[in-house]
Amino acid sequence: MIKFFLWGLIMIRTQIQLTEEQAERLKKMAAKRHLSVANLIRQAVNTLIKSNTAIEDAERRKRAIAASGRFRSGLTDLSTAHDKYLSEAYK
């Protein structure tokens, strides 16, 4: 593994294999945006990572919504007095 500094960040050199079409399209996209192909690929990787995180967040939200209302505390004023109950629980 080869590491080097770029823009104050530790970068790890890696190799990927692209089809001719992928390589050509990346070169054209990078040129149009005045970026290097490597920078364009880093941006794409960041976008992929963020979208995966968004999916994970959406899945967590979906599970939380599915769980809401499935449990009963027996307290009739929980929605209005939740702060009181929380402070009592964490004394």
KOLGU-4560 file (N, C-alpha, C; in nm, 3 decimals, padded with zeros to 5 digits):
<recs>
<n_xx: 00.085 n_yy: -00.117 n_zz: 00.000 ca_xx: 00.000 ca_yy: 00.000 ca_zz: 00.000 c_xx: 00.090 c_yy: 00.124 c_zz: 00.000 mol: A seq: 1 type: MET>
<n_xx: 00.068 n_yy: 00.211 n_zz: -00.094 ca_xx: 00.147 ca_yy: 00.333 ca_zz: -00.105 c_xx: 00.063 c_yy: 00.449 c_zz: -00.057 mol: A seq: 2 type: ILE>
<n_xx: 00.117 n_yy: 00.525 n_zz: 00.039 ca_xx: 00.047 ca_yy: 00.642 ca_zz: 00.093 c_xx: 00.126 c_yy: 00.766 c_zz: 00.055 mol: A seq: 3 type: LYS>
<n_xx: 00.055 n_yy: 00.875 n_zz: 00.031 ca_xx: 00.120 ca_yy: 01.002 ca_zz: 00.005 c_xx: 00.026 c_yy: 01.115 c_zz: 00.047 mol: A seq: 4 type: PHE>
<n_xx: 00.082 n_yy: 01.235 n_zz: 00.060 ca_xx: 00.004 ca_yy: 01.351 ca_zz: 00.100 c_xx: -00.041 c_yy: 01.429 c_zz: -00.022 mol: A seq: 5 type: PHE>
<n_xx: -00.167 n_yy: 01.472 n_zz: -00.019 ca_xx: -00.222 ca_yy: 01.557 ca_zz: -00.124 c_xx: -00.323 c_yy: 01.647 c_zz: -00.057 mol: A seq: 6 type: LEU>
<n_xx: -00.306 n_yy: 01.776 n_zz: -00.071 ca_xx: -00.395 ca_yy: 01.875 ca_zz: -00.010 c_xx: -00.409 c_yy: 01.854 c_zz: 00.140 mol: A seq: 7 type: TRP>
<n_xx: -00.301 n_yy: 01.816 n_zz: 00.205 ca_xx: -00.304 ca_yy: 01.797 ca_zz: 00.349 c_xx: -00.371 c_yy: 01.669 c_zz: 00.395 mol: A seq: 8 type: GLY>
<n_xx: -00.404 n_yy: 01.582 n_zz: 00.301 ca_xx: -00.469 ca_yy: 01.455 ca_zz: 00.335 c_xx: -00.376 c_yy: 01.339 c_zz: 00.302 mol: A seq: 9 type: LEU>
<n_xx: -00.387 n_yy: 01.233 n_zz: 00.377 ca_xx: -00.314 ca_yy: 01.112 ca_zz: 00.343 c_xx: -00.396 c_yy: 01.039 c_zz: 00.237 mol: A seq: 10 type: ILE>
<n_xx: -00.336 n_yy: 01.018 n_zz: 00.123 ca_xx: -00.403 ca_yy: 00.950 ca_zz: 00.013 c_xx: -00.341 c_yy: 00.811 c_zz: -00.003 mol: A seq: 11 type: MET>
<n_xx: -00.421 n_yy: 00.716 n_zz: -00.041 ca_xx: -00.373 ca_yy: 00.580 ca_zz: -00.064 c_xx: -00.386 c_yy: 00.551 c_zz: -00.213 mol: A seq: 12 type: ILE>
<n_xx: -00.274 n_yy: 00.518 n_zz: -00.274 ca_xx: -00.275 ca_yy: 00.489 ca_zz: -00.417 c_xx: -00.341 c_yy: 00.353 c_zz: -00.439 mol: A seq: 13 type: ARG>
<n_xx: -00.430 n_yy: 00.350 n_zz: -00.536 ca_xx: -00.497 ca_yy: 00.226 ca_zz: -00.569 c_xx: -00.514 c_yy: 00.219 c_zz: -00.721 mol: A seq: 14 type: THR>
<n_xx: -00.534 n_yy: 00.101 n_zz: -00.770 ca_xx: -00.554 ca_yy: 00.083 ca_zz: -00.914 c_xx: -00.692 c_yy: 00.024 c_zz: -00.937 mol: A seq: 15 type: GLN>
<n_xx: -00.756 n_yy: 00.071 n_zz: -01.043 ca_xx: -00.883 ca_yy: 00.013 ca_zz: -01.084 c_xx: -00.875 c_yy: -00.020 c_zz: -01.232 mol: A seq: 16 type: ILE>
<n_xx: -00.959 n_yy: -00.109 n_zz: -01.274 ca_xx: -00.965 ca_yy: -00.143 ca_zz: -01.416 c_xx: -01.098 c_yy: -00.096 c_zz: -01.470 mol: A seq: 17 type: GLN>
<n_xx: -01.091 n_yy: -00.022 n_zz: -01.580 ca_xx: -01.210 ca_yy: 00.031 ca_zz: -01.644 c_xx: -01.219 c_yy: -00.021 c_zz: -01.786 mol: A seq: 18 type: LEU>
<n_xx: -01.339 n_yy: -00.025 n_zz: -01.837 ca_xx: -01.354 ca_yy: -00.056 ca_zz: -01.979 c_xx: -01.307 c_yy: 00.066 c_zz: -02.057 mol: A seq: 19 type: THR>
<n_xx: -01.282 n_yy: 00.047 n_zz: -02.185 ca_xx: -01.241 ca_yy: 00.160 ca_zz: -02.269 c_xx: -01.347 c_yy: 00.270 c_zz: -02.266 mol: A seq: 20 type: GLU>
<n_xx: -01.472 n_yy: 00.229 n_zz: -02.274 ca_xx: -01.581 ca_yy: 00.327 ca_zz: -02.274 c_xx: -01.583 c_yy: 00.405 c_zz: -02.143 mol: A seq: 21 type: GLU>
<n_xx: -01.570 n_yy: 00.335 n_zz: -02.030 ca_xx: -01.569 ca_yy: 00.404 ca_zz: -01.901 c_xx: -01.454 c_yy: 00.504 c_zz: -01.894 mol: A seq: 22 type: GLN>
<n_xx: -01.336 n_yy: 00.462 n_zz: -01.935 ca_xx: -01.219 ca_yy: 00.549 ca_zz: -01.930 c_xx: -01.239 c_yy: 00.672 c_zz: -02.018 mol: A seq: 23 type: ALA>
<n_xx: -01.289 n_yy: 00.654 n_zz: -02.137 ca_xx: -01.311 ca_yy: 00.767 ca_zz: -02.228 c_xx: -01.415 c_yy: 00.863 c_zz: -02.174 mol: A seq: 24 type: GLU>
<n_xx: -01.523 n_yy: 00.808 n_zz: -02.123 ca_xx: -01.629 ca_yy: 00.895 ca_zz: -02.069 c_xx: -01.580 c_yy: 00.971 c_zz: -01.947 mol: A seq: 25 type: ARG>
<n_xx: -01.502 n_yy: 00.904 n_zz: -01.862 ca_xx: -01.445 ca_yy: 00.973 ca_zz: -01.745 c_xx: -01.352 c_yy: 01.086 c_zz: -01.788 mol: A seq: 26 type: LEU>
<n_xx: -01.268 n_yy: 01.060 n_zz: -01.887 ca_xx: -01.176 ca_yy: 01.163 ca_zz: -01.936 c_xx: -01.253 c_yy: 01.284 c_zz: -01.988 mol: A seq: 27 type: LYS>
<n_xx: -01.359 n_yy: 01.259 n_zz: -02.064 ca_xx: -01.440 ca_yy: 01.369 ca_zz: -02.118 c_xx: -01.510 c_yy: 01.446 c_zz: -02.007 mol: A seq: 28 type: LYS>
<n_xx: -01.566 n_yy: 01.373 n_zz: -01.911 ca_xx: -01.634 ca_yy: 01.440 ca_zz: -01.799 c_xx: -01.536 c_yy: 01.524 c_zz: -01.718 mol: A seq: 29 type: MET>
<n_xx: -01.419 n_yy: 01.468 n_zz: -01.692 ca_xx: -01.317 ca_yy: 01.539 ca_zz: -01.614 c_xx: -01.272 c_yy: 01.664 c_zz: -01.688 mol: A seq: 30 type: ALA>
<n_xx: -01.249 n_yy: 01.653 n_zz: -01.817 ca_xx: -01.205 ca_yy: 01.768 ca_zz: -01.896 c_xx: -01.311 c_yy: 01.878 c_zz: -01.896 mol: A seq: 31 type: ALA>
<n_xx: -01.436 n_yy: 01.837 n_zz: -01.911 ca_xx: -01.547 ca_yy: 01.933 ca_zz: -01.913 c_xx: -01.556 c_yy: 02.009 c_zz: -01.781 mol: A seq: 32 type: LYS>
<n_xx: -01.522 n_yy: 01.942 n_zz: -01.671 ca_xx: -01.531 ca_yy: 02.003 ca_zz: -01.537 c_xx: -01.398 c_yy: 02.061 c_zz: -01.490 mol: A seq: 33 type: ARG>
<n_xx: -01.297 n_yy: 02.052 n_zz: -01.574 ca_xx: -01.163 ca_yy: 02.100 ca_zz: -01.541 c_xx: -01.108 c_yy: 02.031 c_zz: -01.416 mol: A seq: 34 type: HIS>
<n_xx: -01.126 n_yy: 01.900 n_zz: -01.412 ca_xx: -01.079 ca_yy: 01.817 ca_zz: -01.301 c_xx: -00.990 c_yy: 01.707 c_zz: -01.356 mol: A seq: 35 type: LEU>
<n_xx: -00.912 n_yy: 01.649 n_zz: -01.267 ca_xx: -00.839 ca_yy: 01.528 ca_zz: -01.306 c_xx: -00.936 c_yy: 01.410 c_zz: -01.298 mol: A seq: 36 type: SER>
<n_xx: -00.904 n_yy: 01.304 n_zz: -01.369 ca_xx: -00.986 ca_yy: 01.183 ca_zz: -01.361 c_xx: -00.986 c_yy: 01.131 c_zz: -01.218 mol: A seq: 37 type: VAL>
<n_xx: -00.871 n_yy: 01.136 n_zz: -01.152 ca_xx: -00.862 ca_yy: 01.088 ca_zz: -01.013 c_xx: -00.956 c_yy: 01.167 c_zz: -00.922 mol: A seq: 38 type: ALA>
<n_xx: -00.958 n_yy: 01.298 n_zz: -00.940 ca_xx: -01.046 ca_yy: 01.381 ca_zz: -00.857 c_xx: -01.192 c_yy: 01.350 c_zz: -00.884 mol: A seq: 39 type: ASN>
<n_xx: -01.225 n_yy: 01.330 n_zz: -01.010 ca_xx: -01.362 ca_yy: 01.294 ca_zz: -01.046 c_xx: -01.402 c_yy: 01.161 c_zz: -00.982 mol: A seq: 40 type: LEU>
<n_xx: -01.312 n_yy: 01.065 n_zz: -00.983 ca_xx: -01.339 ca_yy: 00.935 ca_zz: -00.921 c_xx: -01.356 c_yy: 00.951 c_zz: -00.770 mol: A seq: 41 type: ILE>
<n_xx: -01.271 n_yy: 01.034 n_zz: -00.706 ca_xx: -01.285 ca_yy: 01.057 ca_zz: -00.562 c_xx: -01.422 c_yy: 01.117 c_zz: -00.531 mol: A seq: 42 type: ARG>
<n_xx: -01.466 n_yy: 01.212 n_zz: -00.614 ca_xx: -01.598 ca_yy: 01.272 ca_zz: -00.593 c_xx: -01.708 c_yy: 01.167 c_zz: -00.607 mol: A seq: 43 type: GLN>
<n_xx: -01.694 n_yy: 01.079 n_zz: -00.705 ca_xx: -01.794 ca_yy: 00.974 ca_zz: -00.725 c_xx: -01.797 c_yy: 00.878 c_zz: -00.605 mol: A seq: 44 type: ALA>
<n_xx: -01.680 n_yy: 00.846 n_zz: -00.552 ca_xx: -01.672 ca_yy: 00.758 ca_zz: -00.435 c_xx: -01.740 c_yy: 00.826 c_zz: -00.316 mol: A seq: 45 type: VAL>
<n_xx: -01.714 n_yy: 00.955 n_zz: -00.296 ca_xx: -01.779 ca_yy: 01.027 ca_zz: -00.186 c_xx: -01.930 c_yy: 01.028 c_zz: -00.202 mol: A seq: 46 type: ASN>
<n_xx: -01.978 n_yy: 01.047 n_zz: -00.324 ca_xx: -02.122 ca_yy: 01.045 ca_zz: -00.349 c_xx: -02.180 c_yy: 00.909 c_zz: -00.317 mol: A seq: 47 type: THR>
<n_xx: -02.111 n_yy: 00.804 n_zz: -00.355 ca_xx: -02.157 ca_yy: 00.668 ca_zz: -00.326 c_xx: -02.162 c_yy: 00.644 c_zz: -00.175 mol: A seq: 48 type: LEU>
<n_xx: -02.060 n_yy: 00.686 n_zz: -00.105 ca_xx: -02.056 ca_yy: 00.668 ca_zz: 00.041 c_xx: -02.171 c_yy: 00.744 c_zz: 00.107 mol: A seq: 49 type: ILE>
<n_xx: -02.193 n_yy: 00.868 n_zz: 00.064 ca_xx: -02.302 ca_yy: 00.948 ca_zz: 00.122 c_xx: -02.438 c_yy: 00.887 c_zz: 00.092 mol: A seq: 50 type: LYS>
<n_xx: -02.457 n_yy: 00.836 n_zz: -00.029 ca_xx: -02.587 ca_yy: 00.778 ca_zz: -00.063 c_xx: -02.611 c_yy: 00.650 c_zz: 00.015 mol: A seq: 51 type: SER>
<n_xx: -02.506 n_yy: 00.574 n_zz: 00.040 ca_xx: -02.519 ca_yy: 00.453 ca_zz: 00.120 c_xx: -02.556 c_yy: 00.488 c_zz: 00.263 mol: A seq: 52 type: ASN>
<n_xx: -02.495 n_yy: 00.594 n_zz: 00.317 ca_xx: -02.528 ca_yy: 00.640 ca_zz: 00.451 c_xx: -02.673 c_yy: 00.686 c_zz: 00.457 mol: A seq: 53 type: THR>
<n_xx: -02.718 n_yy: 00.754 n_zz: 00.352 ca_xx: -02.857 ca_yy: 00.800 ca_zz: 00.347 c_xx: -02.952 c_yy: 00.682 c_zz: 00.349 mol: A seq: 54 type: ALA>
<n_xx: -02.917 n_yy: 00.575 n_zz: 00.278 ca_xx: -03.001 ca_yy: 00.455 ca_zz: 00.277 c_xx: -03.005 c_yy: 00.395 c_zz: 00.417 mol: A seq: 55 type: ILE>
<n_xx: -02.890 n_yy: 00.389 n_zz: 00.482 ca_xx: -02.885 ca_yy: 00.335 ca_zz: 00.618 c_xx: -02.971 c_yy: 00.420 c_zz: 00.711 mol: A seq: 56 type: GLU>
<n_xx: -02.963 n_yy: 00.553 n_zz: 00.699 ca_xx: -03.044 ca_yy: 00.643 ca_zz: 00.781 c_xx: -03.192 c_yy: 00.622 c_zz: 00.753 mol: A seq: 57 type: ASP>
<n_xx: -03.226 n_yy: 00.609 n_zz: 00.625 ca_xx: -03.366 ca_yy: 00.589 ca_zz: 00.587 c_xx: -03.418 c_yy: 00.457 c_zz: 00.644 mol: A seq: 58 type: ALA>
<n_xx: -03.335 n_yy: 00.355 n_zz: 00.641 ca_xx: -03.375 ca_yy: 00.225 ca_zz: 00.695 c_xx: -03.396 c_yy: 00.233 c_zz: 00.846 mol: A seq: 59 type: GLU>
<n_xx: -03.306 n_yy: 00.303 n_zz: 00.916 ca_xx: -03.322 ca_yy: 00.321 ca_zz: 01.061 c_xx: -03.451 c_yy: 00.397 c_zz: 01.091 mol: A seq: 60 type: ARG>
<n_xx: -03.477 n_yy: 00.501 n_zz: 01.013 ca_xx: -03.599 ca_yy: 00.581 ca_zz: 01.032 c_xx: -03.723 c_yy: 00.493 c_zz: 01.011 mol: A seq: 61 type: ARG>
<n_xx: -03.718 n_yy: 00.412 n_zz: 00.906 ca_xx: -03.830 ca_yy: 00.323 ca_zz: 00.874 c_xx: -03.856 c_yy: 00.225 c_zz: 00.988 mol: A seq: 62 type: LYS>
<n_xx: -03.749 n_yy: 00.170 n_zz: 01.044 ca_xx: -03.764 ca_yy: 00.075 ca_zz: 01.155 c_xx: -03.817 c_yy: 00.144 c_zz: 01.280 mol: A seq: 63 type: ARG>
<n_xx: -03.772 n_yy: 00.267 n_zz: 01.305 ca_xx: -03.819 ca_yy: 00.341 ca_zz: 01.422 c_xx: -03.968 c_yy: 00.370 c_zz: 01.410 mol: A seq: 64 type: ALA>
<n_xx: -04.010 n_yy: 00.409 n_zz: 01.291 ca_xx: -04.152 ca_yy: 00.438 ca_zz: 01.269 c_xx: -04.235 c_yy: 00.310 c_zz: 01.285 mol: A seq: 65 type: ILE>
<n_xx: -04.183 n_yy: 00.199 n_zz: 01.236 ca_xx: -04.254 ca_yy: 00.072 ca_zz: 01.249 c_xx: -04.267 c_yy: 00.031 c_zz: 01.396 mol: A seq: 66 type: ALA>
<n_xx: -04.168 n_yy: 00.067 n_zz: 01.478 ca_xx: -04.170 ca_yy: 00.029 ca_zz: 01.620 c_xx: -04.258 c_yy: 00.122 c_zz: 01.703 mol: A seq: 67 type: ALA>
<n_xx: -04.281 n_yy: 00.243 n_zz: 01.653 ca_xx: -04.358 ca_yy: 00.338 ca_zz: 01.734 c_xx: -04.501 c_yy: 00.289 c_zz: 01.754 mol: A seq: 68 type: SER>
<n_xx: -04.547 n_yy: 00.305 n_zz: 01.875 ca_xx: -04.683 ca_yy: 00.264 ca_zz: 01.908 c_xx: -04.698 c_yy: 00.116 c_zz: 01.939 mol: A seq: 69 type: GLY>
<n_xx: -04.591 n_yy: 00.041 n_zz: 01.932 ca_xx: -04.600 ca_yy: -00.104 ca_zz: 01.956 c_xx: -04.582 c_yy: -00.139 c_zz: 02.103 mol: A seq: 70 type: ARG>
<n_xx: -04.541 n_yy: -00.043 n_zz: 02.183 ca_xx: -04.515 ca_yy: -00.069 ca_zz: 02.324 c_xx: -04.600 c_yy: 00.025 c_zz: 02.409 mol: A seq: 71 type: PHE>
<n_xx: -04.638 n_yy: -00.019 n_zz: 02.524 ca_xx: -04.722 ca_yy: 00.060 ca_zz: 02.613 c_xx: -04.650 c_yy: 00.082 c_zz: 02.745 mol: A seq: 72 type: ARG>
<n_xx: -04.650 n_yy: 00.207 n_zz: 02.791 ca_xx: -04.587 ca_yy: 00.239 ca_zz: 02.919 c_xx: -04.687 c_yy: 00.230 c_zz: 03.033 mol: A seq: 73 type: SER>
<n_xx: -04.814 n_yy: 00.241 n_zz: 03.000 ca_xx: -04.915 ca_yy: 00.244 ca_zz: 03.104 c_xx: -04.938 c_yy: 00.384 c_zz: 03.159 mol: A seq: 74 type: GLY>
<n_xx: -04.860 n_yy: 00.480 n_zz: 03.112 ca_xx: -04.874 ca_yy: 00.618 ca_zz: 03.157 c_xx: -04.966 c_yy: 00.692 c_zz: 03.060 mol: A seq: 75 type: LEU>
<n_xx: -05.064 n_yy: 00.760 n_zz: 03.114 ca_xx: -05.160 ca_yy: 00.828 ca_zz: 03.027 c_xx: -05.115 c_yy: 00.967 c_zz: 02.986 mol: A seq: 76 type: THR>
<n_xx: -05.014 n_yy: 01.023 n_zz: 03.055 ca_xx: -04.968 ca_yy: 01.158 ca_zz: 03.024 c_xx: -04.825 c_yy: 01.161 c_zz: 02.970 mol: A seq: 77 type: ASP>
<n_xx: -04.778 n_yy: 01.051 n_zz: 02.917 ca_xx: -04.638 ca_yy: 01.043 ca_zz: 02.874 c_xx: -04.605 c_yy: 01.144 c_zz: 02.765 mol: A seq: 78 type: LEU>
<n_xx: -04.695 n_yy: 01.167 n_zz: 02.673 ca_xx: -04.663 ca_yy: 01.260 ca_zz: 02.564 c_xx: -04.649 c_yy: 01.404 c_zz: 02.612 mol: A seq: 79 type: SER>
<n_xx: -04.716 n_yy: 01.439 n_zz: 02.718 ca_xx: -04.705 ca_yy: 01.577 ca_zz: 02.768 c_xx: -04.606 c_yy: 01.591 c_zz: 02.883 mol: A seq: 80 type: THR>
<n_xx: -04.578 n_yy: 01.483 n_zz: 02.954 ca_xx: -04.489 ca_yy: 01.490 ca_zz: 03.071 c_xx: -04.361 c_yy: 01.411 c_zz: 03.051 mol: A seq: 81 type: ALA>
<n_xx: -04.320 n_yy: 01.391 n_zz: 02.927 ca_xx: -04.202 ca_yy: 01.307 ca_zz: 02.901 c_xx: -04.076 c_yy: 01.362 c_zz: 02.966 mol: A seq: 82 type: HIS>
<n_xx: -04.060 n_yy: 01.496 n_zz: 02.972 ca_xx: -03.941 ca_yy: 01.553 ca_zz: 03.036 c_xx: -03.933 c_yy: 01.514 c_zz: 03.184 mol: A seq: 83 type: ASP>
<n_xx: -04.047 n_yy: 01.519 n_zz: 03.250 ca_xx: -04.052 ca_yy: 01.482 ca_zz: 03.392 c_xx: -04.010 c_yy: 01.336 c_zz: 03.410 mol: A seq: 84 type: LYS>
<n_xx: -04.063 n_yy: 01.248 n_zz: 03.327 ca_xx: -04.030 ca_yy: 01.106 ca_zz: 03.339 c_xx: -03.883 c_yy: 01.079 c_zz: 03.305 mol: A seq: 85 type: TYR>
<n_xx: -03.830 n_yy: 01.150 n_zz: 03.207 ca_xx: -03.689 ca_yy: 01.132 ca_zz: 03.173 c_xx: -03.598 c_yy: 01.180 c_zz: 03.287 mol: A seq: 86 type: LEU>
<n_xx: -03.631 n_yy: 01.295 n_zz: 03.346 ca_xx: -03.546 ca_yy: 01.344 ca_zz: 03.455 c_xx: -03.551 c_yy: 01.249 c_zz: 03.574 mol: A seq: 87 type: SER>
<n_xx: -03.666 n_yy: 01.190 n_zz: 03.598 ca_xx: -03.677 ca_yy: 01.092 ca_zz: 03.707 c_xx: -03.596 c_yy: 00.966 c_zz: 03.676 mol: A seq: 88 type: GLU>
<n_xx: -03.596 n_yy: 00.925 n_zz: 03.551 ca_xx: -03.526 ca_yy: 00.803 ca_zz: 03.511 c_xx: -03.375 c_yy: 00.820 c_zz: 03.519 mol: A seq: 89 type: ALA>
<n_xx: -03.325 n_yy: 00.942 n_zz: 03.501 ca_xx: -03.180 ca_yy: 00.965 ca_zz: 03.499 c_xx: -03.128 c_yy: 01.031 c_zz: 03.626 mol: A seq: 90 type: TYR>
<n_xx: -03.201 n_yy: 01.019 n_zz: 03.737 ca_xx: -03.153 ca_yy: 01.073 ca_zz: 03.866 c_xx: -03.047 c_yy: 00.984 c_zz: 03.924 mol: A seq: 91 type: LYS>
</recs>
